[in-house]
Amino acid sequence: MKQLCIYPKEVAVIIGKSQTTAQTLVRTIKDIHGKAKHQALTIREFCNYMDLPYEETFNMINNIPLKQESA
């Protein structure tokens, strides 16, 4: 089963910031989407907000190797 949600620890790694900064960012995105504290943030919601490529981010979080471009 693939992970569909993203958590502050993963956000911190992706954006290269502290976990505290990542927690603030996750809270901000959840507020924009009207989510309660107990509701999770999806990878797609995070990618849309940060303007990141969804497929690459999803694969990275789920440890799926990136497709290599042929030469």
mmCIF file of the N, C-alpha and C atoms, coordinates in Angstrom:
data_MODEL
# 
_entry.id   MODEL 
# 
loop_
_atom_site.group_PDB 
_atom_site.id 
_atom_site.type_symbol 
_atom_site.label_atom_id 
_atom_site.label_alt_id 
_atom_site.label_comp_id 
_atom_site.label_asym_id 
_atom_site.label_entity_id 
_atom_site.label_seq_id 
_atom_site.pdbx_PDB_ins_code 
_atom_site.Cartn_x 
_atom_site.Cartn_y 
_atom_site.Cartn_z 
_atom_site.occupancy 
_atom_site.B_iso_or_equiv 
_atom_site.pdbx_formal_charge 
_atom_site.auth_seq_id 
_atom_site.auth_comp_id 
_atom_site.auth_asym_id 
_atom_site.auth_atom_id 
_atom_site.pdbx_PDB_model_num 
ATOM 1   N N  . MET A 1 1  ? 0.850   -1.179 0.000   1.00 0.00 ? 1  MET A N  1 
ATOM 2   C CA . MET A 1 1  ? 0.000   0.000  0.000   1.00 0.00 ? 1  MET A CA 1 
ATOM 3   C C  . MET A 1 1  ? 0.893   1.239  0.000   1.00 0.00 ? 1  MET A C  1 
ATOM 4   N N  . LYS A 1 2  ? 0.577   2.176  -0.844  1.00 0.00 ? 2  LYS A N  1 
ATOM 5   C CA . LYS A 1 2  ? 1.366   3.399  -0.968  1.00 0.00 ? 2  LYS A CA 1 
ATOM 6   C C  . LYS A 1 2  ? 0.861   4.467  -0.001  1.00 0.00 ? 2  LYS A C  1 
ATOM 7   N N  . GLN A 1 3  ? 1.793   5.269  0.474   1.00 0.00 ? 3  GLN A N  1 
ATOM 8   C CA . GLN A 1 3  ? 1.473   6.370  1.384   1.00 0.00 ? 3  GLN A CA 1 
ATOM 9   C C  . GLN A 1 3  ? 0.889   7.524  0.583   1.00 0.00 ? 3  GLN A C  1 
ATOM 10  N N  . LEU A 1 4  ? -0.259  8.030  1.003   1.00 0.00 ? 4  LEU A N  1 
ATOM 11  C CA . LEU A 1 4  ? -0.926  9.126  0.308   1.00 0.00 ? 4  LEU A CA 1 
ATOM 12  C C  . LEU A 1 4  ? -0.799  10.456 1.036   1.00 0.00 ? 4  LEU A C  1 
ATOM 13  N N  . CYS A 1 5  ? -0.446  10.396 2.310   1.00 0.00 ? 5  CYS A N  1 
ATOM 14  C CA . CYS A 1 5  ? -0.349  11.601 3.131   1.00 0.00 ? 5  CYS A CA 1 
ATOM 15  C C  . CYS A 1 5  ? 1.108   11.949 3.399   1.00 0.00 ? 5  CYS A C  1 
ATOM 16  N N  . ILE A 1 6  ? 1.336   13.201 3.719   1.00 0.00 ? 6  ILE A N  1 
ATOM 17  C CA . ILE A 1 6  ? 2.690   13.670 3.992   1.00 0.00 ? 6  ILE A CA 1 
ATOM 18  C C  . ILE A 1 6  ? 2.712   14.271 5.396   1.00 0.00 ? 6  ILE A C  1 
ATOM 19  N N  . TYR A 1 7  ? 3.818   14.085 6.082   1.00 0.00 ? 7  TYR A N  1 
ATOM 20  C CA . TYR A 1 7  ? 3.955   14.504 7.472   1.00 0.00 ? 7  TYR A CA 1 
ATOM 21  C C  . TYR A 1 7  ? 5.123   15.474 7.611   1.00 0.00 ? 7  TYR A C  1 
ATOM 22  N N  . PRO A 1 8  ? 5.141   16.274 8.685   1.00 0.00 ? 8  PRO A N  1 
ATOM 23  C CA . PRO A 1 8  ? 6.179   17.297 8.846   1.00 0.00 ? 8  PRO A CA 1 
ATOM 24  C C  . PRO A 1 8  ? 7.614   16.782 8.699   1.00 0.00 ? 8  PRO A C  1 
ATOM 25  N N  . LYS A 1 9  ? 7.895   15.589 9.168   1.00 0.00 ? 9  LYS A N  1 
ATOM 26  C CA . LYS A 1 9  ? 9.254   15.046 9.049   1.00 0.00 ? 9  LYS A CA 1 
ATOM 27  C C  . LYS A 1 9  ? 9.664   14.930 7.577   1.00 0.00 ? 9  LYS A C  1 
ATOM 28  N N  . GLU A 1 10 ? 8.739   14.477 6.728   1.00 0.00 ? 10 GLU A N  1 
ATOM 29  C CA . GLU A 1 10 ? 9.019   14.348 5.296   1.00 0.00 ? 10 GLU A CA 1 
ATOM 30  C C  . GLU A 1 10 ? 9.078   15.718 4.629   1.00 0.00 ? 10 GLU A C  1 
ATOM 31  N N  . VAL A 1 11 ? 8.206   16.619 5.045   1.00 0.00 ? 11 VAL A N  1 
ATOM 32  C CA . VAL A 1 11 ? 8.219   17.982 4.505   1.00 0.00 ? 11 VAL A CA 1 
ATOM 33  C C  . VAL A 1 11 ? 9.564   18.642 4.800   1.00 0.00 ? 11 VAL A C  1 
ATOM 34  N N  . ALA A 1 12 ? 10.083  18.453 6.010   1.00 0.00 ? 12 ALA A N  1 
ATOM 35  C CA . ALA A 1 12 ? 11.372  19.038 6.395   1.00 0.00 ? 12 ALA A CA 1 
ATOM 36  C C  . ALA A 1 12 ? 12.486  18.565 5.471   1.00 0.00 ? 12 ALA A C  1 
ATOM 37  N N  . VAL A 1 13 ? 12.483  17.284 5.137   1.00 0.00 ? 13 VAL A N  1 
ATOM 38  C CA . VAL A 1 13 ? 13.510  16.734 4.243   1.00 0.00 ? 13 VAL A CA 1 
ATOM 39  C C  . VAL A 1 13 ? 13.361  17.326 2.845   1.00 0.00 ? 13 VAL A C  1 
ATOM 40  N N  . ILE A 1 14 ? 12.133  17.402 2.351   1.00 0.00 ? 14 ILE A N  1 
ATOM 41  C CA . ILE A 1 14 ? 11.888  17.891 0.989   1.00 0.00 ? 14 ILE A CA 1 
ATOM 42  C C  . ILE A 1 14 ? 12.269  19.358 0.835   1.00 0.00 ? 14 ILE A C  1 
ATOM 43  N N  . ILE A 1 15 ? 11.902  20.196 1.815   1.00 0.00 ? 15 ILE A N  1 
ATOM 44  C CA . ILE A 1 15 ? 12.179  21.633 1.675   1.00 0.00 ? 15 ILE A CA 1 
ATOM 45  C C  . ILE A 1 15 ? 13.522  22.039 2.269   1.00 0.00 ? 15 ILE A C  1 
ATOM 46  N N  . GLY A 1 16 ? 14.179  21.113 2.962   1.00 0.00 ? 16 GLY A N  1 
ATOM 47  C CA . GLY A 1 16 ? 15.497  21.407 3.520   1.00 0.00 ? 16 GLY A CA 1 
ATOM 48  C C  . GLY A 1 16 ? 15.465  22.390 4.677   1.00 0.00 ? 16 GLY A C  1 
ATOM 49  N N  . LYS A 1 17 ? 14.404  22.354 5.452   1.00 0.00 ? 17 LYS A N  1 
ATOM 50  C CA . LYS A 1 17 ? 14.259  23.249 6.604   1.00 0.00 ? 17 LYS A CA 1 
ATOM 51  C C  . LYS A 1 17 ? 14.080  22.420 7.869   1.00 0.00 ? 17 LYS A C  1 
ATOM 52  N N  . SER A 1 18 ? 13.968  23.094 9.002   1.00 0.00 ? 18 SER A N  1 
ATOM 53  C CA . SER A 1 18 ? 13.797  22.397 10.282  1.00 0.00 ? 18 SER A CA 1 
ATOM 54  C C  . SER A 1 18 ? 12.401  21.780 10.371  1.00 0.00 ? 18 SER A C  1 
ATOM 55  N N  . GLN A 1 19 ? 12.263  20.852 11.305  1.00 0.00 ? 19 GLN A N  1 
ATOM 56  C CA . GLN A 1 19 ? 10.966  20.219 11.500  1.00 0.00 ? 19 GLN A CA 1 
ATOM 57  C C  . GLN A 1 19 ? 9.938   21.229 12.018  1.00 0.00 ? 19 GLN A C  1 
ATOM 58  N N  . THR A 1 20 ? 10.383  22.198 12.801  1.00 0.00 ? 20 THR A N  1 
ATOM 59  C CA . THR A 1 20 ? 9.472   23.239 13.295  1.00 0.00 ? 20 THR A CA 1 
ATOM 60  C C  . THR A 1 20 ? 8.913   24.060 12.137  1.00 0.00 ? 20 THR A C  1 
ATOM 61  N N  . THR A 1 21 ? 9.772   24.428 11.198  1.00 0.00 ? 21 THR A N  1 
ATOM 62  C CA . THR A 1 21 ? 9.330   25.162 10.013  1.00 0.00 ? 21 THR A CA 1 
ATOM 63  C C  . THR A 1 21 ? 8.372   24.312 9.193   1.00 0.00 ? 21 THR A C  1 
ATOM 64  N N  . ALA A 1 22 ? 8.677   23.031 9.074   1.00 0.00 ? 22 ALA A N  1 
ATOM 65  C CA . ALA A 1 22 ? 7.816   22.112 8.330   1.00 0.00 ? 22 ALA A CA 1 
ATOM 66  C C  . ALA A 1 22 ? 6.445   21.985 8.998   1.00 0.00 ? 22 ALA A C  1 
ATOM 67  N N  . GLN A 1 23 ? 6.419   21.932 10.326  1.00 0.00 ? 23 GLN A N  1 
ATOM 68  C CA . GLN A 1 23 ? 5.148   21.841 11.050  1.00 0.00 ? 23 GLN A CA 1 
ATOM 69  C C  . GLN A 1 23 ? 4.294   23.083 10.794  1.00 0.00 ? 23 GLN A C  1 
ATOM 70  N N  . THR A 1 24 ? 4.941   24.237 10.781  1.00 0.00 ? 24 THR A N  1 
ATOM 71  C CA . THR A 1 24 ? 4.233   25.490 10.510  1.00 0.00 ? 24 THR A CA 1 
ATOM 72  C C  . THR A 1 24 ? 3.665   25.485 9.095   1.00 0.00 ? 24 THR A C  1 
ATOM 73  N N  . LEU A 1 25 ? 4.448   25.012 8.143   1.00 0.00 ? 25 LEU A N  1 
ATOM 74  C CA . LEU A 1 25 ? 4.005   24.944 6.751   1.00 0.00 ? 25 LEU A CA 1 
ATOM 75  C C  . LEU A 1 25 ? 2.820   23.988 6.605   1.00 0.00 ? 25 LEU A C  1 
ATOM 76  N N  . VAL A 1 26 ? 2.911   22.820 7.225   1.00 0.00 ? 26 VAL A N  1 
ATOM 77  C CA . VAL A 1 26 ? 1.810   21.849 7.168   1.00 0.00 ? 26 VAL A CA 1 
ATOM 78  C C  . VAL A 1 26 ? 0.543   22.459 7.761   1.00 0.00 ? 26 VAL A C  1 
ATOM 79  N N  . ARG A 1 27 ? 0.671   23.143 8.885   1.00 0.00 ? 27 ARG A N  1 
ATOM 80  C CA . ARG A 1 27 ? -0.475  23.792 9.525   1.00 0.00 ? 27 ARG A CA 1 
ATOM 81  C C  . ARG A 1 27 ? -1.085  24.847 8.589   1.00 0.00 ? 27 ARG A C  1 
ATOM 82  N N  . THR A 1 28 ? -0.233  25.627 7.927   1.00 0.00 ? 28 THR A N  1 
ATOM 83  C CA . THR A 1 28 ? -0.696  26.660 7.002   1.00 0.00 ? 28 THR A CA 1 
ATOM 84  C C  . THR A 1 28 ? -1.491  26.046 5.855   1.00 0.00 ? 28 THR A C  1 
ATOM 85  N N  . ILE A 1 29 ? -0.950  24.988 5.250   1.00 0.00 ? 29 ILE A N  1 
ATOM 86  C CA . ILE A 1 29 ? -1.627  24.337 4.122   1.00 0.00 ? 29 ILE A CA 1 
ATOM 87  C C  . ILE A 1 29 ? -2.953  23.726 4.580   1.00 0.00 ? 29 ILE A C  1 
ATOM 88  N N  . LYS A 1 30 ? -2.956  23.104 5.755   1.00 0.00 ? 30 LYS A N  1 
ATOM 89  C CA . LYS A 1 30 ? -4.189  22.516 6.277   1.00 0.00 ? 30 LYS A CA 1 
ATOM 90  C C  . LYS A 1 30 ? -5.235  23.598 6.534   1.00 0.00 ? 30 LYS A C  1 
ATOM 91  N N  . ASP A 1 31 ? -4.811  24.758 7.035   1.00 0.00 ? 31 ASP A N  1 
ATOM 92  C CA . ASP A 1 31 ? -5.731  25.876 7.268   1.00 0.00 ? 31 ASP A CA 1 
ATOM 93  C C  . ASP A 1 31 ? -6.359  26.341 5.953   1.00 0.00 ? 31 ASP A C  1 
ATOM 94  N N  . ILE A 1 32 ? -5.549  26.438 4.913   1.00 0.00 ? 32 ILE A N  1 
ATOM 95  C CA . ILE A 1 32 ? -6.037  26.864 3.602   1.00 0.00 ? 32 ILE A CA 1 
ATOM 96  C C  . ILE A 1 32 ? -7.108  25.904 3.086   1.00 0.00 ? 32 ILE A C  1 
ATOM 97  N N  . HIS A 1 33 ? -6.915  24.613 3.347   1.00 0.00 ? 33 HIS A N  1 
ATOM 98  C CA . HIS A 1 33 ? -7.859  23.590 2.881   1.00 0.00 ? 33 HIS A CA 1 
ATOM 99  C C  . HIS A 1 33 ? -8.994  23.337 3.873   1.00 0.00 ? 33 HIS A C  1 
ATOM 100 N N  . GLY A 1 34 ? -9.009  24.087 4.969   1.00 0.00 ? 34 GLY A N  1 
ATOM 101 C CA . GLY A 1 34 ? -10.075 23.949 5.953   1.00 0.00 ? 34 GLY A CA 1 
ATOM 102 C C  . GLY A 1 34 ? -10.071 22.617 6.687   1.00 0.00 ? 34 GLY A C  1 
ATOM 103 N N  . LYS A 1 35 ? -8.889  22.062 6.889   1.00 0.00 ? 35 LYS A N  1 
ATOM 104 C CA . LYS A 1 35 ? -8.770  20.768 7.560   1.00 0.00 ? 35 LYS A CA 1 
ATOM 105 C C  . LYS A 1 35 ? -8.626  20.954 9.066   1.00 0.00 ? 35 LYS A C  1 
ATOM 106 N N  . ALA A 1 36 ? -9.207  20.028 9.801   1.00 0.00 ? 36 ALA A N  1 
ATOM 107 C CA . ALA A 1 36 ? -9.073  20.023 11.256  1.00 0.00 ? 36 ALA A CA 1 
ATOM 108 C C  . ALA A 1 36 ? -7.725  19.419 11.636  1.00 0.00 ? 36 ALA A C  1 
ATOM 109 N N  . LYS A 1 37 ? -7.359  19.574 12.920  1.00 0.00 ? 37 LYS A N  1 
ATOM 110 C CA . LYS A 1 37 ? -6.072  19.066 13.409  1.00 0.00 ? 37 LYS A CA 1 
ATOM 111 C C  . LYS A 1 37 ? -5.875  17.583 13.136  1.00 0.00 ? 37 LYS A C  1 
ATOM 112 N N  . HIS A 1 38 ? -6.939  16.808 13.289  1.00 0.00 ? 38 HIS A N  1 
ATOM 113 C CA . HIS A 1 38 ? -6.819  15.357 13.158  1.00 0.00 ? 38 HIS A CA 1 
ATOM 114 C C  . HIS A 1 38 ? -6.797  14.882 11.704  1.00 0.00 ? 38 HIS A C  1 
ATOM 115 N N  . GLN A 1 39 ? -7.045  15.770 10.754  1.00 0.00 ? 39 GLN A N  1 
ATOM 116 C CA . GLN A 1 39 ? -7.071  15.386 9.345   1.00 0.00 ? 39 GLN A CA 1 
ATOM 117 C C  . GLN A 1 39 ? -5.680  15.506 8.732   1.00 0.00 ? 39 GLN A C  1 
ATOM 118 N N  . ALA A 1 40 ? -5.351  14.540 7.901   1.00 0.00 ? 40 ALA A N  1 
ATOM 119 C CA . ALA A 1 40 ? -4.023  14.485 7.294   1.00 0.00 ? 40 ALA A CA 1 
ATOM 120 C C  . ALA A 1 40 ? -3.938  15.366 6.050   1.00 0.00 ? 40 ALA A C  1 
ATOM 121 N N  . LEU A 1 41 ? -2.722  15.761 5.728   1.00 0.00 ? 41 LEU A N  1 
ATOM 122 C CA . LEU A 1 41 ? -2.425  16.519 4.519   1.00 0.00 ? 41 LEU A CA 1 
ATOM 123 C C  . LEU A 1 41 ? -1.977  15.539 3.447   1.00 0.00 ? 41 LEU A C  1 
ATOM 124 N N  . THR A 1 42 ? -2.586  15.616 2.273   1.00 0.00 ? 42 THR A N  1 
ATOM 125 C CA . THR A 1 42 ? -2.187  14.692 1.210   1.00 0.00 ? 42 THR A CA 1 
ATOM 126 C C  . THR A 1 42 ? -0.939  15.214 0.493   1.00 0.00 ? 42 THR A C  1 
ATOM 127 N N  . ILE A 1 43 ? -0.253  14.300 -0.137  1.00 0.00 ? 43 ILE A N  1 
ATOM 128 C CA . ILE A 1 43 ? 0.934   14.662 -0.917  1.00 0.00 ? 43 ILE A CA 1 
ATOM 129 C C  . ILE A 1 43 ? 0.527   15.629 -2.025  1.00 0.00 ? 43 ILE A C  1 
ATOM 130 N N  . ARG A 1 44 ? -0.622  15.383 -2.647  1.00 0.00 ? 44 ARG A N  1 
ATOM 131 C CA . ARG A 1 44 ? -1.087  16.250 -3.742  1.00 0.00 ? 44 ARG A CA 1 
ATOM 132 C C  . ARG A 1 44 ? -1.358  17.675 -3.248  1.00 0.00 ? 44 ARG A C  1 
ATOM 133 N N  . GLU A 1 45 ? -1.990  17.823 -2.091  1.00 0.00 ? 45 GLU A N  1 
ATOM 134 C CA . GLU A 1 45 ? -2.253  19.156 -1.539  1.00 0.00 ? 45 GLU A CA 1 
ATOM 135 C C  . GLU A 1 45 ? -0.942  19.884 -1.269  1.00 0.00 ? 45 GLU A C  1 
ATOM 136 N N  . PHE A 1 46 ? 0.029   19.168 -0.714  1.00 0.00 ? 46 PHE A N  1 
ATOM 137 C CA . PHE A 1 46 ? 1.345   19.754 -0.450  1.00 0.00 ? 46 PHE A CA 1 
ATOM 138 C C  . PHE A 1 46 ? 2.010   20.184 -1.757  1.00 0.00 ? 46 PHE A C  1 
ATOM 139 N N  . CYS A 1 47 ? 2.003   19.301 -2.748  1.00 0.00 ? 47 CYS A N  1 
ATOM 140 C CA . CYS A 1 47 ? 2.648   19.609 -4.032  1.00 0.00 ? 47 CYS A CA 1 
ATOM 141 C C  . CYS A 1 47 ? 1.985   20.787 -4.734  1.00 0.00 ? 47 CYS A C  1 
ATOM 142 N N  . ASN A 1 48 ? 0.664   20.838 -4.704  1.00 0.00 ? 48 ASN A N  1 
ATOM 143 C CA . ASN A 1 48 ? -0.042  21.963 -5.328  1.00 0.00 ? 48 ASN A CA 1 
ATOM 144 C C  . ASN A 1 48 ? 0.344   23.280 -4.667  1.00 0.00 ? 48 ASN A C  1 
ATOM 145 N N  . TYR A 1 49 ? 0.412   23.298 -3.345  1.00 0.00 ? 49 TYR A N  1 
ATOM 146 C CA . TYR A 1 49 ? 0.763   24.513 -2.620  1.00 0.00 ? 49 TYR A CA 1 
ATOM 147 C C  . TYR A 1 49 ? 2.203   24.937 -2.901  1.00 0.00 ? 49 TYR A C  1 
ATOM 148 N N  . MET A 1 50 ? 3.113   23.972 -2.908  1.00 0.00 ? 50 MET A N  1 
ATOM 149 C CA . MET A 1 50 ? 4.537   24.265 -3.083  1.00 0.00 ? 50 MET A CA 1 
ATOM 150 C C  . MET A 1 50 ? 4.956   24.313 -4.550  1.00 0.00 ? 50 MET A C  1 
ATOM 151 N N  . ASP A 1 51 ? 4.030   24.023 -5.456  1.00 0.00 ? 51 ASP A N  1 
ATOM 152 C CA . ASP A 1 51 ? 4.310   23.973 -6.894  1.00 0.00 ? 51 ASP A CA 1 
ATOM 153 C C  . ASP A 1 51 ? 5.443   22.986 -7.192  1.00 0.00 ? 51 ASP A C  1 
ATOM 154 N N  . LEU A 1 52 ? 5.316   21.790 -6.635  1.00 0.00 ? 52 LEU A N  1 
ATOM 155 C CA . LEU A 1 52 ? 6.286   20.715 -6.845  1.00 0.00 ? 52 LEU A CA 1 
ATOM 156 C C  . LEU A 1 52 ? 5.660   19.646 -7.727  1.00 0.00 ? 52 LEU A C  1 
ATOM 157 N N  . PRO A 1 53 ? 6.482   18.900 -8.468  1.00 0.00 ? 53 PRO A N  1 
ATOM 158 C CA . PRO A 1 53 ? 5.936   17.821 -9.296  1.00 0.00 ? 53 PRO A CA 1 
ATOM 159 C C  . PRO A 1 53 ? 5.403   16.683 -8.416  1.00 0.00 ? 53 PRO A C  1 
ATOM 160 N N  . TYR A 1 54 ? 4.116   16.379 -8.580  1.00 0.00 ? 54 TYR A N  1 
ATOM 161 C CA . TYR A 1 54 ? 3.462   15.381 -7.731  1.00 0.00 ? 54 TYR A CA 1 
ATOM 162 C C  . TYR A 1 54 ? 4.103   14.003 -7.868  1.00 0.00 ? 54 TYR A C  1 
ATOM 163 N N  . GLU A 1 55 ? 4.285   13.537 -9.091  1.00 0.00 ? 55 GLU A N  1 
ATOM 164 C CA . GLU A 1 55 ? 4.777   12.167 -9.296  1.00 0.00 ? 55 GLU A CA 1 
ATOM 165 C C  . GLU A 1 55 ? 6.153   11.961 -8.661  1.00 0.00 ? 55 GLU A C  1 
ATOM 166 N N  . GLU A 1 56 ? 7.049   12.904 -8.852  1.00 0.00 ? 56 GLU A N  1 
ATOM 167 C CA . GLU A 1 56 ? 8.393   12.782 -8.262  1.00 0.00 ? 56 GLU A CA 1 
ATOM 168 C C  . GLU A 1 56 ? 8.327   12.786 -6.739  1.00 0.00 ? 56 GLU A C  1 
ATOM 169 N N  . THR A 1 57 ? 7.508   13.654 -6.177  1.00 0.00 ? 57 THR A N  1 
ATOM 170 C CA . THR A 1 57 ? 7.377   13.736 -4.722  1.00 0.00 ? 57 THR A CA 1 
ATOM 171 C C  . THR A 1 57 ? 6.753   12.460 -4.167  1.00 0.00 ? 57 THR A C  1 
ATOM 172 N N  . PHE A 1 58 ? 5.693   11.985 -4.813  1.00 0.00 ? 58 PHE A N  1 
ATOM 173 C CA . PHE A 1 58 ? 5.030   10.744 -4.393  1.00 0.00 ? 58 PHE A CA 1 
ATOM 174 C C  . PHE A 1 58 ? 6.019   9.581  -4.413  1.00 0.00 ? 58 PHE A C  1 
ATOM 175 N N  . ASN A 1 59 ? 6.772   9.471  -5.505  1.00 0.00 ? 59 ASN A N  1 
ATOM 176 C CA . ASN A 1 59 ? 7.747   8.380  -5.632  1.00 0.00 ? 59 ASN A CA 1 
ATOM 177 C C  . ASN A 1 59 ? 8.840   8.480  -4.579  1.00 0.00 ? 59 ASN A C  1 
ATOM 178 N N  . MET A 1 60 ? 9.296   9.685  -4.287  1.00 0.00 ? 60 MET A N  1 
ATOM 179 C CA . MET A 1 60 ? 10.342  9.861  -3.286  1.00 0.00 ? 60 MET A CA 1 
ATOM 180 C C  . MET A 1 60 ? 9.853   9.423  -1.904  1.00 0.00 ? 60 MET A C  1 
ATOM 181 N N  . ILE A 1 61 ? 8.662   9.832  -1.534  1.00 0.00 ? 61 ILE A N  1 
ATOM 182 C CA . ILE A 1 61 ? 8.111   9.483  -0.225  1.00 0.00 ? 61 ILE A CA 1 
ATOM 183 C C  . ILE A 1 61 ? 7.881   7.980  -0.106  1.00 0.00 ? 61 ILE A C  1 
ATOM 184 N N  . ASN A 1 62 ? 7.492   7.349  -1.202  1.00 0.00 ? 62 ASN A N  1 
ATOM 185 C CA . ASN A 1 62 ? 7.197   5.919  -1.194  1.00 0.00 ? 62 ASN A CA 1 
ATOM 186 C C  . ASN A 1 62 ? 8.384   5.056  -1.629  1.00 0.00 ? 62 ASN A C  1 
ATOM 187 N N  . ASN A 1 63 ? 9.561   5.655  -1.719  1.00 0.00 ? 63 ASN A N  1 
ATOM 188 C CA . ASN A 1 63 ? 10.794  4.940  -2.091  1.00 0.00 ? 63 ASN A CA 1 
ATOM 189 C C  . ASN A 1 63 ? 10.666  4.193  -3.410  1.00 0.00 ? 63 ASN A C  1 
ATOM 190 N N  . ILE A 1 64 ? 10.046  4.845  -4.384  1.00 0.00 ? 64 ILE A N  1 
ATOM 191 C CA . ILE A 1 64 ? 9.924   4.282  -5.724  1.00 0.00 ? 64 ILE A CA 1 
ATOM 192 C C  . ILE A 1 64 ? 11.005  4.942  -6.573  1.00 0.00 ? 64 ILE A C  1 
ATOM 193 N N  . PRO A 1 65 ? 11.841  4.136  -7.241  1.00 0.00 ? 65 PRO A N  1 
ATOM 194 C CA . PRO A 1 65 ? 12.917  4.729  -8.048  1.00 0.00 ? 65 PRO A CA 1 
ATOM 195 C C  . PRO A 1 65 ? 12.352  5.624  -9.159  1.00 0.00 ? 65 PRO A C  1 
ATOM 196 N N  . LEU A 1 66 ? 13.037  6.727  -9.390  1.00 0.00 ? 66 LEU A N  1 
ATOM 197 C CA . LEU A 1 66 ? 12.634  7.630  -10.462 1.00 0.00 ? 66 LEU A CA 1 
ATOM 198 C C  . LEU A 1 66 ? 12.953  6.998  -11.804 1.00 0.00 ? 66 LEU A C  1 
ATOM 199 N N  . LYS A 1 67 ? 12.097  7.268  -12.786 1.00 0.00 ? 67 LYS A N  1 
ATOM 200 C CA . LYS A 1 67 ? 12.327  6.745  -14.132 1.00 0.00 ? 67 LYS A CA 1 
ATOM 201 C C  . LYS A 1 67 ? 13.486  7.510  -14.755 1.00 0.00 ? 67 LYS A C  1 
ATOM 202 N N  . GLN A 1 68 ? 14.411  6.782  -15.334 1.00 0.00 ? 68 GLN A N  1 
ATOM 203 C CA . GLN A 1 68 ? 15.563  7.390  -16.004 1.00 0.00 ? 68 GLN A CA 1 
ATOM 204 C C  . GLN A 1 68 ? 15.166  7.760  -17.431 1.00 0.00 ? 68 GLN A C  1 
ATOM 205 N N  . GLU A 1 69 ? 15.574  8.944  -17.860 1.00 0.00 ? 69 GLU A N  1 
ATOM 206 C CA . GLU A 1 69 ? 15.334  9.334  -19.249 1.00 0.00 ? 69 GLU A CA 1 
ATOM 207 C C  . GLU A 1 69 ? 16.348  8.626  -20.122 1.00 0.00 ? 69 GLU A C  1 
ATOM 208 N N  . SER A 1 70 ? 15.893  8.131  -21.269 1.00 0.00 ? 70 SER A N  1 
ATOM 209 C CA . SER A 1 70 ? 16.823  7.441  -22.172 1.00 0.00 ? 70 SER A CA 1 
ATOM 210 C C  . SER A 1 70 ? 17.610  8.464  -22.977 1.00 0.00 ? 70 SER A C  1 
ATOM 211 N N  . ALA A 1 71 ? 18.865  8.124  -23.254 1.00 0.00 ? 71 ALA A N  1 
ATOM 212 C CA . ALA A 1 71 ? 19.765  9.064  -23.931 1.00 0.00 ? 71 ALA A CA 1 
ATOM 213 C C  . ALA A 1 71 ? 19.588  9.087  -25.402 1.00 0.00 ? 71 ALA A C  1 
# 
